[in-house]
Amino acid sequence: MFDPDNQEPLRRRGFLKAAAAAAGAATAFLTTIPALRAFVAPATAPPPRENWVSLGEADLFDIGVPIKRDFAEAANDAWVESRAIRSVWLYTADGENFIAYNGRCTHLGCSYEYEVDKQRFHCPCHHGLFDGKTGAVIGGPPPRPLDTLPVKVEDGYVLVQYQDFRIGTSEKTVA
């Protein structure tokens, strides 16, 4: 039986209400932390680091002939780390000043090859043709010349700052 003078059931019920309210408030608070971090993180993220890749000793590159260099690039996406093979073509006329071309065709992103006998780059996918020294379009559907990359020589090594660009557009825009 319930005794109106005994306030014990009300105390228990009051405690349970307060405990449920505290648990609900704690849950709401804890779920907003990741949402706030996702909202604020882009503003507080460090600037992207410069991605300079060493392609070898400058003295070992042939003069007057473009040379293809492949390298592996690591990409981290949360907990998943993946690797991609990237390509760069290097050209030097004097052994000191280098031009670096991204290894993707500007038309659809296919990889292209150098035809030594014709001194031009040829993309076999849609027969895009580029000049072997300047990267200018000399035939086919590519909308712009080959994408050049920043290059420098430090301590006798050729370094290239690799980046991809949007394909299929007439303007060179970072992807």
Buried (B, 14 or more C-beta within 10 A) or exposed (E): EEEEEEEEEEEEEEEEEEEEEEEEEEEEEEEEEEEEEEEEEEEEEEEEEEEBBEBBEBEEBEEEBBBBBEBEEEEEEEEEEEEEEBBBBBBBEEBEEBBBBBBBBBBBBBBBEBEEEEEBBBBEBEEBBBBBBBBBBBEBBBEBBBBBBEBEBEEEBBBBEBBBBEBEEEEBEEE
